[in-house]
Amino acid sequence: MNLDRLQYPIVQISLDLTSLDEALETAAIAVAAGVDWLEAGTPLLLAEGLHAVEQLRKRFPDHPIVADLKTMDGGYLETEMMAKAGANLVVVMGRAHEATIRRVVDAGRDFGVKVMGDNLAADDRVANARWMEGLGVDFIIHHIGYDERRMITGLSPMDEIDEVVRAVSIPVQAVGGLTVKQAIECPKRGAPLVVLGAPLVIDAEEFKAASGQKLHDVLSQICRDIRQSKPLHRRSEDQETRRS
């Protein structure tokens, strides 16, 4: 699959689950509903490790897989391991040392995976996004964390999304407690990588997915609405990402 030239917007589901069987079932429903990318969420990777990525690749050979490992150190090795397990994209944290981010980018080039830089908990998320772009990441994840949202009521990635989008020239994804309306709005705000997870399709307290027909119907409608939302100017169709 070619991630150098992408058709936006892209819809990704975050499989922030602790059961591989449940993750595979949820992924199958999501794919049937029209989701583009599958994310092996951090809870799933902690619970199942590389096996989760391997099984997602086996079951869904044509869908890009994001490994949300949240790398903070050992960047080259972790990226290599995820790439060999079948991941197409890996996540490195913007709070990691510059050397780690550079090593993830190096491994991305060597093993043919894209790198997503996550600005969660950065003192200045806008500056952090710009810095990570300069180090060579392919995408920016503008992220308000799970615990942070519970400590600071009302905090949302949409608060600074316009500033982050203006600060970088690579695609942006907004993550962290989005409502359906906010998720659908993301492409119009210049963030064409739309991730669906808690609380939209994953229970934010128990890390369990909605099931069956209800989940399929919800995802199908959100996918349709997102694709009717025209991406903002420079992140329109066929944008070429780095390392093409």
Legacy VTK file of the C-alpha trace (Angstrom):
# vtk DataFile Version 3.0
C-alpha trace
ASCII
DATASET POLYDATA
POINTS 244 float
0.000 0.000 0.000
1.272 3.468 -0.873
1.111 6.029 1.939
3.042 8.629 -0.023
-0.025 9.803 -1.908
-3.227 9.762 0.077
-6.830 10.687 -0.596
-8.180 12.858 2.222
-10.037 12.809 4.481
-8.956 9.527 6.078
-10.945 7.838 8.845
-9.036 5.840 11.457
-10.422 3.765 14.321
-8.481 3.593 17.553
-8.648 0.055 18.938
-7.989 1.076 22.544
-9.078 -2.307 23.828
-7.420 -4.917 26.034
-8.758 -8.031 24.284
-7.369 -9.091 20.913
-10.535 -10.976 20.015
-12.611 -7.896 20.721
-10.177 -5.720 18.784
-10.360 -7.976 15.723
-14.149 -8.071 15.895
-14.329 -4.294 16.222
-11.860 -3.839 13.357
-13.960 -6.089 11.101
-17.053 -4.019 11.830
-15.108 -0.800 11.242
-13.735 -1.976 7.899
-17.222 -3.009 6.765
-18.468 0.442 7.778
-15.838 2.214 5.662
-12.966 2.996 8.037
-9.619 3.441 6.257
-6.915 2.929 8.888
-6.760 0.586 11.898
-4.905 1.658 15.024
-3.467 -0.874 17.442
-4.088 1.299 20.483
-1.749 1.528 23.449
-3.901 -0.675 25.746
-4.029 -3.350 23.047
-0.259 -3.256 22.519
0.328 -3.485 26.269
-2.031 -6.440 26.551
-1.087 -8.346 23.396
2.211 -6.903 22.169
3.454 -7.500 18.637
0.926 -10.301 18.277
-1.835 -7.682 18.027
-0.167 -6.007 15.053
0.573 -9.358 13.417
-3.036 -10.498 13.731
-4.432 -7.206 12.444
-2.107 -7.456 9.435
-3.149 -11.056 8.811
-6.868 -10.286 8.986
-6.760 -6.951 7.141
-3.916 -7.129 4.600
-5.073 -4.093 2.621
-5.611 -1.637 5.493
-2.836 0.553 6.921
-2.107 -0.228 10.568
-1.003 2.399 13.073
1.017 1.118 16.049
0.362 3.593 18.862
3.361 2.579 20.939
3.965 6.147 22.181
7.708 5.682 21.857
9.836 7.630 24.357
13.175 5.818 23.992
14.737 3.034 21.964
13.202 4.584 18.893
14.953 2.591 16.186
14.366 -0.828 17.734
10.717 -0.196 18.581
10.000 1.067 15.081
11.802 -1.893 13.519
9.820 -4.357 15.653
6.477 -2.799 14.762
7.376 -2.582 11.061
8.366 -6.246 10.928
5.116 -7.181 12.680
3.174 -5.443 9.911
2.620 -1.858 11.031
2.598 0.883 8.407
2.753 3.822 10.807
4.289 4.280 14.260
3.825 6.942 16.929
6.659 8.772 18.698
6.081 11.278 21.468
7.023 14.929 21.128
8.235 14.858 24.733
10.869 12.296 23.775
14.473 13.365 23.324
15.429 14.703 19.911
17.700 11.698 19.438
14.781 9.299 19.872
12.604 11.109 17.347
15.473 11.163 14.862
16.034 7.429 15.333
12.352 6.670 14.781
12.500 8.701 11.578
15.668 6.836 10.528
13.971 3.492 11.131
10.896 4.677 9.283
13.025 5.294 6.215
14.854 1.986 6.567
11.735 -0.159 7.054
9.210 1.735 4.963
6.886 3.009 7.686
5.533 6.491 8.284
6.067 8.366 11.532
3.385 10.181 13.494
4.643 12.725 16.043
2.379 13.135 19.091
2.422 16.455 20.979
0.607 15.135 24.071
1.641 17.010 27.254
4.028 19.351 25.448
4.442 22.705 27.186
3.708 24.400 23.861
1.875 22.019 21.539
2.142 24.326 18.543
5.909 24.766 18.866
6.288 21.055 19.547
4.450 20.175 16.338
6.670 22.525 14.343
9.782 21.048 15.969
8.761 17.474 15.170
8.112 18.373 11.550
11.642 19.751 11.397
12.951 16.420 12.664
11.227 14.603 9.814
7.971 13.114 11.088
5.294 12.577 8.444
2.159 13.441 10.428
1.305 15.414 13.560
-1.017 14.059 16.242
-2.421 17.022 18.165
-3.386 15.255 21.368
-5.085 16.012 24.669
-4.518 12.997 26.898
-7.053 10.786 28.674
-5.944 11.734 32.185
-5.421 15.378 31.299
-9.011 15.696 30.071
-10.269 14.333 33.372
-8.148 16.727 35.391
-8.991 19.827 33.335
-12.684 19.815 32.469
-13.583 20.984 28.984
-10.088 20.753 27.508
-10.188 19.766 23.830
-7.715 19.379 20.960
-10.021 21.636 18.976
-8.922 24.566 21.172
-5.576 24.882 19.362
-6.194 22.938 16.186
-6.122 26.024 13.947
-2.771 27.139 15.365
-1.227 23.682 14.960
-2.464 23.363 11.368
-1.002 26.768 10.489
2.328 25.895 12.119
3.118 22.836 9.987
2.977 21.763 6.356
2.262 18.073 7.020
-1.126 16.459 7.778
-2.577 16.851 11.267
-4.791 14.576 13.340
-6.761 15.824 16.376
-7.076 13.298 19.205
-8.695 13.342 22.609
-12.352 13.090 23.559
-13.815 14.439 20.321
-17.569 14.567 19.909
-19.137 13.310 16.687
-19.631 16.911 15.567
-15.982 17.757 16.258
-14.706 14.678 14.433
-16.749 15.578 11.356
-15.486 19.164 11.576
-11.786 18.215 11.605
-11.187 18.162 7.809
-12.709 21.637 7.456
-10.283 22.826 10.133
-7.317 21.428 8.202
-6.945 18.138 10.099
-7.868 15.511 7.482
-6.790 12.423 9.461
-9.843 11.770 11.601
-9.537 9.262 14.438
-12.561 7.641 16.033
-12.110 6.187 19.497
-13.205 7.043 23.037
-15.827 8.179 23.678
-17.372 7.872 20.192
-17.060 4.121 19.682
-14.982 2.977 22.679
-16.213 3.196 26.280
-13.842 5.738 27.843
-14.059 4.170 31.297
-13.987 0.412 30.612
-12.101 0.411 27.279
-14.728 -1.778 25.664
-16.239 -1.226 22.240
-19.835 -0.816 21.263
-20.867 -3.955 19.417
-22.590 -5.351 16.379
-25.055 -3.481 14.224
-25.130 -0.406 16.443
-21.389 0.133 16.059
-21.565 -0.510 12.302
-24.381 1.997 11.851
-22.657 4.666 13.955
-19.350 4.263 12.119
-21.004 4.203 8.694
-22.803 7.472 9.336
-19.711 9.176 10.741
-17.618 7.997 7.765
-20.192 9.341 5.325
-20.376 12.685 7.090
-16.592 13.032 7.282
-16.157 12.282 3.579
-18.687 14.943 2.712
-16.586 17.443 4.660
-14.195 19.136 2.251
-10.597 19.310 3.557
-9.064 22.746 3.981
-6.916 24.062 1.080
-3.386 22.583 1.227
-4.546 19.274 2.693
-6.830 18.507 -0.209
-6.786 15.356 -2.319
-3.589 13.624 -3.299
-1.318 15.533 -0.943
2.130 14.022 -1.074
3.720 13.338 2.310
7.386 13.245 3.122
9.789 10.658 1.771
7.788 10.034 -1.409
LINES 1 245
244 0 1 2 3 4 5 6 7 8 9 10 11 12 13 14 15 16 17 18 19 20 21 22 23 24 25 26 27 28 29 30 31 32 33 34 35 36 37 38 39 40 41 42 43 44 45 46 47 48 49 50 51 52 53 54 55 56 57 58 59 60 61 62 63 64 65 66 67 68 69 70 71 72 73 74 75 76 77 78 79 80 81 82 83 84 85 86 87 88 89 90 91 92 93 94 95 96 97 98 99 100 101 102 103 104 105 106 107 108 109 110 111 112 113 114 115 116 117 118 119 120 121 122 123 124 125 126 127 128 129 130 131 132 133 134 135 136 137 138 139 140 141 142 143 144 145 146 147 148 149 150 151 152 153 154 155 156 157 158 159 160 161 162 163 164 165 166 167 168 169 170 171 172 173 174 175 176 177 178 179 180 181 182 183 184 185 186 187 188 189 190 191 192 193 194 195 196 197 198 199 200 201 202 203 204 205 206 207 208 209 210 211 212 213 214 215 216 217 218 219 220 221 222 223 224 225 226 227 228 229 230 231 232 233 234 235 236 237 238 239 240 241 242 243
